[in-house]
Amino acid sequence: MEKNFLGTLVLGMALAVSGISAVKAGDISDLGTTLTPIGAEVAGSADGRIPAWDGGIKSPPPGWKPGEERPNPYASDAKLFTINKSNVDQYAANLTAGQIKMLKTYPGYRMDVYPTHRSCAYPQSVYDDTRKNASIAKIDQDGFLLNGKGGFLFPMPKSGAEVIWNHKMRYQGVVTKGGLATATLTEKGSYTQSRSYRTSYSLFSDPEVPSYDAMKGVAVEQLIEVTAPPVLAGSTTLVRETLSGDRQTWRYLPAQRRVRQVPNFTYDTPVAEFDGLIVTDQVGMYNGAMDKYDWKLLGKKELYISYNDWELNSSKHQYKDILTPVYPNPDVMRYELHRVWKVEATLRPGARHLYSRRVFYSDEDSWLIAATELYDGRGELWRAQEGPIGVVSELPACINQAQFHYDLNADRYVAQYLRNQEADYQFYSQKDGVVEDSTFTPSYLRQSARR
């Protein structure tokens, strides 16, 4: 589509008014020079509040061993200031609409702001694959991936859909294994909790899978066994996420003693286990097909997001200490100022989805979606998400340490992927010796059910 002069002028005015900076299209030669190897700006902000990237945290501290708690390198940081209901307007230019609404609605809600650390780093193989993808990765008009493998797909994105693909295929190692907890909060603060043991394998990130074609349409495989509550314990689910956004799902239920392939849970199917407070494609901040929306890249913005929050996953905190009514305990949350990509998804004419519009904020140093805004059919802000970002130095990589899904009308939220009281969640850079090929098959579900 051609852009006439008037349209470009109006867009430029809109970006200036909203505080979002337009981004000049980069060149592959910029990767590793003015841009980091995955596409972030190396330079810090003009006012110095965001430092220059110096390579991030590339390895664990001396003496650390897998399975041990990861020590906090920023434990001595002093808090800079607090954002709350009394001063929210002063900081509104660097907040999301969801953050502003929560600060103005809930008197006790606050955001403690600390110095910014650009701590994300990745293996050289991720940097090398990202550079290759800059020349070959592409998606079609419906957001389906047509080429690209490993690393990050679009280090210099030209569309909003490309930014979201960077998050969907984010590097978290090749295999991850460990316990996770999820809680669904009532408005009074009580909660129901489920626990599971998840094993995840990324064909997309596995260097032993040499190409896009070699993935045979499958990006990620997951095996999820429920360990609590007792009524659900033993139920196991196998999920295959495809490059088209579809998924194949098999489930073993102990009461039925058989494996069944279940219908596709996609798009806005409410997640019953969480009282319908979230829908399927919210899990992981965003997942699945992208063909129901038009995706617009709105440029970059400096935003206060939850980052380098070691306290959130610390074993010294019980879930009951974190899961306070309406929002998680601010005492275990940490916010920093970072540059993010802003993406707007608008429901296509004739398409149906519970959310008519969605706004995503993706961290430039990790491509992780750090926050979202979700709007109902009337265009009113309804829900919001928050995905605190932290370091897994043994890979190295950055991950969403947890996810919080807020329903701003119901005054409730869902907390996903908490790890404080679970078997340590571990990250591996290879598949060999960690999981077998047969693990991610329906027949494995049958065999494990007999054990």
C-alpha positions as CSV (number, residue, x, y, z in Angstrom):
1,M,0.0,0.0,0.0
2,E,1.4,3.4,-1.0
3,K,1.8,6.1,1.7
4,N,1.0,9.6,0.5
5,F,2.6,12.6,2.0
6,L,-0.5,13.6,4.0
7,G,-0.8,10.1,5.5
8,T,2.9,10.1,6.5
9,L,2.5,13.6,8.1
10,V,-0.5,12.6,10.1
11,L,1.2,9.4,11.3
12,G,4.3,11.5,12.4
13,M,2.0,13.9,14.3
14,A,0.2,11.0,16.0
15,L,3.5,9.4,17.1
16,A,4.8,12.7,18.5
17,V,1.6,13.4,20.4
18,S,1.5,10.0,22.0
19,G,5.1,10.0,23.0
20,I,6.0,7.1,20.7
21,S,9.1,7.5,18.5
22,A,9.1,6.5,14.9
23,V,11.8,3.9,14.1
24,K,14.0,4.1,11.0
25,A,14.2,0.9,9.1
26,G,17.6,-0.8,9.9
27,D,20.1,-2.7,7.8
28,I,21.6,-6.1,8.5
29,S,25.0,-4.4,9.0
30,D,23.5,-2.5,12.0
31,L,23.2,-5.8,13.9
32,G,26.1,-5.9,16.4
33,T,27.0,-2.3,15.8
34,T,24.3,0.4,16.4
35,L,21.8,-2.4,17.1
36,T,22.4,-5.3,19.5
37,P,22.6,-8.8,17.8
38,I,18.8,-9.2,18.2
39,G,17.9,-5.7,17.1
40,A,17.6,-3.4,20.1
41,E,19.2,0.0,20.2
42,V,22.7,-0.3,21.7
43,A,22.7,3.4,22.8
44,G,21.0,4.5,26.0
45,S,18.3,7.2,26.2
46,A,19.2,10.8,25.8
47,D,18.5,11.6,29.4
48,G,20.5,8.7,30.7
49,R,17.7,6.9,32.5
50,I,18.0,4.0,30.2
51,P,21.7,2.9,29.9
52,A,23.5,1.6,26.9
53,W,23.5,-2.1,26.4
54,D,26.9,-3.6,27.5
55,G,26.2,-7.3,26.6
56,G,23.9,-8.3,29.4
57,I,24.4,-11.1,32.0
58,K,26.2,-13.8,30.0
59,S,26.8,-16.5,32.6
60,P,25.9,-17.5,36.1
61,P,27.9,-16.2,39.1
62,P,30.9,-18.3,40.1
63,G,30.0,-21.4,42.1
64,W,26.3,-21.5,41.1
65,K,25.0,-24.9,40.2
66,P,21.8,-25.9,38.3
67,G,18.9,-26.4,40.7
68,E,20.1,-23.7,43.1
69,E,18.3,-20.5,43.4
70,R,19.6,-17.8,41.1
71,P,21.2,-14.9,43.2
72,N,20.0,-11.4,42.7
73,P,22.8,-9.2,41.3
74,Y,20.9,-6.0,41.9
75,A,19.9,-6.7,45.6
76,S,21.8,-3.5,46.7
77,D,19.8,-1.2,44.3
78,A,18.0,1.6,46.1
79,K,14.5,2.4,45.1
80,L,14.3,5.6,43.0
81,F,10.6,6.5,43.6
82,T,7.1,5.1,43.9
83,I,4.2,5.6,41.5
84,N,0.8,5.5,43.1
85,K,-2.7,7.1,42.9
86,S,-1.4,10.4,44.2
87,N,1.2,11.0,41.4
88,V,0.1,8.8,38.5
89,D,-0.6,11.7,36.2
90,Q,3.0,12.8,36.6
91,Y,4.3,9.6,35.1
92,A,1.4,8.8,32.7
93,A,3.5,9.3,29.6
94,N,5.5,6.2,30.6
95,L,2.6,4.0,31.7
96,T,0.1,1.7,29.9
97,A,-3.6,2.4,30.0
98,G,-4.0,-0.7,32.2
99,Q,-1.4,0.5,34.7
100,I,-3.0,3.9,34.8
101,K,-6.5,2.4,35.4
102,M,-5.2,0.2,38.2
103,L,-3.3,3.0,39.9
104,K,-6.4,5.3,39.8
105,T,-8.8,2.5,40.8
106,Y,-7.0,0.7,43.6
107,P,-5.8,2.9,46.4
108,G,-3.1,0.5,47.7
109,Y,-1.7,-0.4,44.3
110,R,1.8,1.0,43.6
111,M,4.8,0.6,41.3
112,D,8.2,0.8,43.0
113,V,10.7,2.0,40.4
114,Y,14.4,1.0,40.5
115,P,17.5,1.8,38.3
116,T,17.3,0.3,34.8
117,H,19.6,-2.7,34.0
118,R,19.7,-4.0,30.4
119,S,20.5,-7.5,31.6
120,C,19.4,-9.7,28.7
121,A,22.0,-11.7,26.7
122,Y,21.7,-14.7,24.4
123,P,24.1,-17.4,23.1
124,Q,26.1,-16.7,20.0
125,S,24.1,-19.3,18.1
126,V,21.0,-17.2,18.7
127,Y,22.8,-14.1,17.4
128,D,24.0,-16.0,14.4
129,D,20.5,-17.4,13.6
130,T,18.9,-14.0,14.1
131,R,21.3,-12.5,11.5
132,K,20.3,-15.2,9.0
133,N,16.6,-14.7,9.7
134,A,17.0,-11.0,8.9
135,S,17.4,-12.0,5.3
136,I,15.0,-14.9,4.9
137,A,12.2,-14.8,7.5
138,K,8.8,-13.9,6.3
139,I,5.1,-14.2,7.1
140,D,2.0,-14.1,4.9
141,Q,-0.9,-11.7,5.0
142,D,-2.6,-13.8,7.7
143,G,0.4,-13.9,9.9
144,F,1.5,-17.4,9.1
145,L,5.2,-18.1,9.2
146,L,6.6,-19.0,5.8
147,N,10.4,-19.1,6.5
148,G,12.9,-18.6,9.3
149,K,14.4,-20.8,12.0
150,G,16.1,-20.3,15.4
151,G,17.1,-17.1,17.1
152,F,14.7,-14.2,16.6
153,L,12.9,-14.0,13.3
154,F,12.6,-10.3,12.7
155,P,15.3,-8.2,14.4
156,M,14.3,-5.1,12.4
157,P,10.5,-5.5,12.3
158,K,8.4,-3.8,9.6
159,S,5.0,-4.8,10.9
160,G,3.3,-5.4,14.2
161,A,2.8,-9.1,13.4
162,E,6.6,-9.5,13.1
163,V,7.1,-8.2,16.6
164,I,4.5,-10.7,17.9
165,W,6.3,-13.6,16.1
166,N,9.5,-12.6,17.9
167,H,7.7,-13.1,21.2
168,K,6.0,-16.3,20.1
169,M,9.3,-18.0,19.1
170,R,11.3,-16.4,21.9
171,Y,14.4,-18.3,22.9
172,Q,14.1,-20.1,26.3
173,G,16.6,-22.8,25.6
174,V,15.8,-26.0,23.7
175,V,14.1,-27.9,26.6
176,T,12.6,-26.6,29.8
177,K,11.4,-28.8,32.7
178,G,9.9,-28.2,36.1
179,G,7.0,-27.4,38.3
180,L,4.7,-24.4,37.8
181,A,1.8,-23.1,39.9
182,T,-1.3,-21.1,38.8
183,A,-3.8,-19.3,41.0
184,T,-7.2,-17.8,40.3
185,L,-8.0,-15.0,42.7
186,T,-11.5,-14.0,43.9
187,E,-12.3,-10.3,44.6
188,K,-11.9,-11.0,48.3
189,G,-8.5,-12.5,47.9
190,S,-9.1,-16.2,48.3
191,Y,-7.8,-18.3,45.5
192,T,-7.9,-21.7,44.0
193,Q,-4.5,-23.1,42.9
194,S,-3.4,-25.7,40.5
195,R,0.1,-27.2,40.0
196,S,1.7,-29.0,37.1
197,Y,5.0,-30.4,35.9
198,R,5.7,-29.1,32.4
199,T,8.3,-30.4,29.9
200,S,8.6,-28.3,26.8
201,Y,10.7,-28.9,23.7
202,S,11.3,-26.2,21.0
203,L,12.0,-27.6,17.6
204,F,12.4,-24.0,16.4
205,S,15.3,-23.4,18.8
206,D,17.0,-26.8,18.5
207,P,20.2,-26.5,16.4
208,E,19.8,-30.2,15.6
209,V,16.7,-29.4,13.6
210,P,18.6,-27.7,10.7
211,S,15.9,-25.7,8.8
212,Y,12.3,-24.4,8.6
213,D,11.4,-27.4,6.4
214,A,12.9,-29.9,8.9
215,M,10.4,-28.7,11.6
216,K,7.6,-30.2,9.4
217,G,5.2,-27.5,10.6
218,V,5.7,-28.1,14.3
219,A,7.3,-25.3,16.4
220,V,7.0,-26.5,20.0
221,E,5.9,-29.6,21.9
222,Q,4.8,-29.7,25.5
223,L,3.8,-32.3,28.0
224,I,1.9,-31.0,31.0
225,E,1.0,-33.3,34.0
226,V,-1.3,-31.9,36.7
227,T,0.0,-32.6,40.2
228,A,-2.6,-30.7,42.2
229,P,-5.5,-30.4,43.2
230,P,-6.0,-34.1,44.0
231,V,-9.2,-34.3,41.9
232,L,-7.2,-33.5,38.8
233,A,-3.8,-35.0,39.7
234,G,-2.5,-37.4,37.1
235,S,-4.3,-35.9,34.1
236,T,-1.7,-35.3,31.4
237,T,-1.9,-33.2,28.2
238,L,0.3,-33.3,25.1
239,V,0.3,-30.1,23.0
240,R,1.9,-29.6,19.6
241,E,2.1,-25.9,18.5
242,T,2.3,-25.5,14.8
243,L,3.9,-22.8,12.6
244,S,0.4,-22.0,11.2
245,G,-0.9,-21.2,14.7
246,D,-3.1,-24.3,15.0
247,R,-2.4,-26.8,17.7
248,Q,-2.9,-30.5,18.2
249,T,-3.9,-31.6,21.7
250,W,-4.2,-35.1,23.3
251,R,-5.3,-35.6,26.9
252,Y,-5.2,-38.5,29.4
253,L,-7.8,-38.4,32.2
254,P,-7.3,-40.9,35.0
255,A,-11.0,-41.3,35.5
256,Q,-11.5,-42.4,31.9
257,R,-8.2,-44.3,31.7
258,R,-7.7,-43.5,28.0
259,V,-6.0,-41.0,25.8
260,R,-8.3,-38.8,23.6
261,Q,-7.5,-36.1,21.0
262,V,-9.4,-33.1,22.1
263,P,-10.8,-30.2,20.1
264,N,-8.6,-27.3,19.2
265,F,-8.5,-24.7,22.0
266,T,-7.7,-21.5,20.2
267,Y,-8.5,-17.9,19.9
268,D,-11.1,-16.7,22.5
269,T,-12.1,-20.0,24.0
270,P,-12.5,-19.2,27.7
271,V,-10.1,-21.1,30.0
272,A,-12.6,-22.9,32.3
273,E,-10.0,-23.7,34.9
274,F,-9.5,-20.0,35.5
275,D,-13.2,-19.1,35.8
276,G,-13.2,-17.7,32.3
277,L,-11.1,-14.7,33.4
278,I,-8.8,-15.3,30.4
279,V,-9.1,-16.8,27.0
280,T,-6.9,-19.3,25.2
281,D,-4.7,-17.0,23.2
282,Q,-3.8,-14.9,26.2
283,V,-1.8,-17.7,27.7
284,G,1.9,-16.9,27.4
285,M,0.9,-13.2,26.9
286,Y,-0.1,-14.2,23.3
287,N,-0.2,-17.5,21.5
288,G,-1.6,-19.1,18.4
289,A,-2.9,-17.9,15.1
290,M,-2.9,-14.2,14.2
291,D,-5.4,-14.1,11.3
292,K,-8.3,-12.5,13.1
293,Y,-6.5,-9.2,13.5
294,D,-4.8,-6.5,11.6
295,W,-1.5,-5.8,13.2
296,K,0.0,-2.2,13.3
297,L,3.5,-1.3,14.4
298,L,3.3,2.0,16.2
299,G,7.0,2.5,17.0
300,K,8.8,2.6,20.3
301,K,8.0,4.0,23.7
302,E,9.8,4.3,27.0
303,L,7.7,2.4,29.6
304,Y,7.9,1.3,33.2
305,I,7.6,-2.4,33.2
306,S,8.3,-5.2,35.7
307,Y,11.9,-6.2,35.1
308,N,14.8,-7.9,36.9
309,D,12.4,-9.0,39.7
310,W,14.3,-11.7,41.6
311,E,12.0,-11.3,44.6
312,L,9.0,-12.5,42.6
313,N,10.5,-16.0,42.2
314,S,12.3,-16.2,45.5
315,S,11.7,-19.3,47.5
316,K,11.6,-17.1,50.7
317,H,8.1,-15.9,49.6
318,Q,5.1,-18.2,50.0
319,Y,2.3,-17.9,47.5
320,K,0.0,-16.5,50.2
321,D,2.4,-13.6,50.6
322,I,2.4,-12.9,46.8
323,L,-1.3,-13.4,46.0
324,T,-3.0,-10.5,47.7
325,P,-6.5,-9.4,46.6
326,V,-7.0,-7.6,43.3
327,Y,-3.3,-7.5,42.4
328,P,-0.1,-9.2,43.5
329,N,1.8,-7.9,46.5
330,P,3.7,-4.7,45.4
331,D,6.4,-5.6,47.9
332,V,7.7,-8.4,45.5
333,M,7.4,-6.4,42.3
334,R,10.1,-4.2,40.8
335,Y,9.7,-1.8,37.9
336,E,12.3,-0.3,35.6
337,L,12.2,2.1,32.6
338,H,12.8,0.3,29.3
339,R,12.2,0.9,25.6
340,V,9.4,-1.2,24.2
341,W,7.8,-1.8,20.8
342,K,4.1,-0.8,20.7
343,V,1.8,-3.0,18.6
344,E,-1.9,-2.5,18.0
345,A,-4.1,-5.4,16.9
346,T,-7.6,-4.5,15.6
347,L,-10.2,-7.1,14.8
348,R,-10.7,-7.6,11.1
349,P,-14.0,-6.8,9.5
350,G,-16.2,-9.9,9.7
351,A,-13.9,-11.7,12.2
352,R,-15.2,-12.6,15.7
353,H,-13.2,-12.4,18.9
354,L,-14.0,-11.4,22.5
355,Y,-11.4,-8.6,22.2
356,S,-12.0,-6.0,19.5
357,R,-8.6,-4.4,20.0
358,R,-5.4,-5.4,21.8
359,V,-2.3,-3.3,22.5
360,F,1.0,-5.1,23.1
361,Y,4.3,-3.7,24.6
362,S,7.3,-5.8,23.7
363,D,10.7,-5.3,25.4
364,E,13.4,-4.3,22.8
365,D,16.1,-6.3,24.6
366,S,14.3,-9.7,24.7
367,W,11.2,-9.3,22.4
368,L,9.1,-10.6,25.4
369,I,5.7,-9.1,25.7
370,A,5.9,-7.2,29.0
371,A,2.3,-5.8,29.1
372,T,-0.9,-5.7,27.2
373,E,-4.3,-3.9,27.1
374,L,-7.4,-5.8,26.0
375,Y,-10.6,-4.0,24.9
376,D,-14.1,-5.2,24.7
377,G,-16.6,-5.0,21.8
378,R,-17.5,-1.4,22.8
379,G,-13.9,-0.3,22.7
380,E,-13.7,-0.1,26.5
381,L,-10.6,-1.2,28.4
382,W,-11.6,-4.5,30.0
383,R,-8.5,-6.6,30.8
384,A,-4.7,-6.2,31.1
385,Q,-1.7,-8.4,31.3
386,E,1.7,-8.1,32.9
387,G,4.7,-10.4,32.2
388,P,7.6,-9.6,34.5
389,I,11.0,-10.2,32.8
390,G,14.0,-11.8,34.3
391,V,17.3,-13.5,33.5
392,V,18.1,-17.2,33.1
393,S,21.9,-16.7,33.1
394,E,22.8,-20.4,32.5
395,L,21.6,-20.2,28.9
396,P,21.7,-17.2,28.9
397,A,18.3,-15.8,28.0
398,C,15.5,-13.6,29.4
399,I,12.0,-15.1,30.2
400,N,8.6,-13.9,31.5
401,Q,9.1,-14.9,35.2
402,A,5.4,-15.1,35.8
403,Q,2.2,-13.7,34.2
404,F,-0.6,-11.8,35.7
405,H,-3.9,-11.5,33.9
406,Y,-6.1,-8.7,35.3
407,D,-9.9,-8.4,34.8
408,L,-10.4,-4.7,35.6
409,N,-14.2,-5.0,35.7
410,A,-14.4,-8.0,38.0
411,D,-11.5,-6.9,40.3
412,R,-9.9,-10.3,39.9
413,Y,-6.8,-11.8,38.4
414,V,-5.0,-15.0,37.4
415,A,-1.4,-15.5,38.4
416,Q,0.4,-18.0,36.0
417,Y,3.7,-19.8,36.1
418,L,4.7,-19.1,39.7
419,R,7.8,-21.1,40.7
420,N,8.5,-20.2,44.3
421,Q,7.4,-23.4,46.0
422,E,7.8,-25.8,43.0
423,A,10.4,-28.2,41.8
424,D,13.1,-26.0,40.3
425,Y,12.3,-25.1,36.8
426,Q,15.4,-25.8,34.7
427,F,16.5,-24.7,31.2
428,Y,18.6,-26.8,28.8
429,S,20.4,-25.7,25.6
430,Q,20.1,-29.2,24.1
431,K,17.6,-32.1,23.8
432,D,20.1,-35.0,23.9
433,G,20.2,-36.6,27.4
434,V,17.2,-34.5,28.6
435,V,14.2,-35.9,26.9
436,E,13.5,-38.7,24.4
437,D,11.9,-38.3,21.0
438,S,9.1,-40.6,22.2
439,T,8.1,-38.2,25.1
440,F,5.9,-36.0,22.9
441,T,3.7,-38.7,21.4
442,P,0.1,-39.9,22.3
443,S,1.6,-43.4,22.9
444,Y,3.8,-41.9,25.6
445,L,0.7,-40.7,27.4
446,R,-0.7,-44.2,27.4
447,Q,2.6,-45.7,28.7
448,S,3.0,-43.1,31.4
449,A,-0.6,-43.6,32.5
450,R,0.2,-47.3,33.3
451,R,3.1,-46.4,35.5
